[in-house]
Amino acid sequence: MKNITLGAVLVLAALWTLGEAIAGGIIADKSSITFVGKQMGAPVEGRFTRFDADIVFTPVKLAQSHARVSIDLGSIDLASDESESEIKGKSWFNVAAFPKAVFESTAFRALGGDRFEVSGRLSIKGITRDLVVPMQFRTVAGVQTAEGSIELHRSDFKVGEGVWADPDSVAEAVQVRFKMALKS
Amino acid sequence: MNQEKYNPTAITLHWLVALLIAIAFSVGHYMADLDLSPWKLKVFAWHKWVGVTIFALVVFRVLWRASHTPPALPAGMSKLMKNLSALAHMAIYLLMLAIPLTGWLHSSAAGVTVVYFNVLTLPDLVGKDKALASLFKEIHESLNWALLGLVILHVAAALKHQLVDKDNLLNRMRW
């Protein structure tokens, strides 16, 4: 009996792993979402360590392609406990109320070569905005990889309210870079 | 008593660096316990700018000192006292270099690049690393307490020369 139960568990685990591997997912350790902001004129880098993406992208079938990226904002890494707890708080991401940032594509456009443009909607902190993200799609070490960067303005999403709205201490513009290694 | 003085450049550097260290130390002590706010970011930036200035001035001071002979110590001083004095001064010079450096290392490890007066971007000395950042913070703070101790010794020794030995040592550092 014990062996049957164990067998069933193993089969389920295998199926579950298989399910994870179906097209659309990303290879987590080869993917990254990083950003650079500025405080008092000095660049400050950070990244998100947990995010999920469902990406189906075929350069010759742009109409059938789609991308949905969901970022766990609580996974922010700023190399400082103090900054991290502050940025998860109400004035910034308000992670308790809005745990995730979500980007959902609406259309893809070929720009020639390996360059594309992804139109979509980005939701952060309950605010949704249209966005056009430039993207490069190529094979890196045998893995199909979509990467690009976009400048966001934190006030568009009320990230940094109250005293933090002052752009002199923390700049408005935040450069976000992404690299998504797609599972084949 | 006709006594040889330090040259005007050395005197100016001494008092300028002393003033800047007093400012950086006080600001640093004040800002360490602040809650995170735009004001704190500003104060931290100012502290770093003063620190970088001190570092540059001290590098210049070391070069100046190495190429200019300081006036001789009072004849009445014992050999032991002269050696202790040289040792204390050496330690102060080392700390004046090590303290800004550990501050810079802390800033790099904490993921904040130092941009001098919002203009000159200094290279990051180490990569982002939380554990390293708090280690450098500890070292930076400890070295500051060590410097405070040495400065107290330095001032006490100068006053002892002036008031007890009455050898008018302070005159060497007057313009």
Interface residues (C-beta under 8 A of the other chain):
Chain A: Q39 M40 G41 A42 P43 V44 E45 G46 L78 A79 S80 D81 E82 S83 E86 V163 W164 D166 D168 S169 V170
Chain B: L36 S37 P38 W39 L41 K42 F44 A45 A109 A110 G111 V112 T113 V114 V115 N118 V119 T121 K128 D129 K130 A133
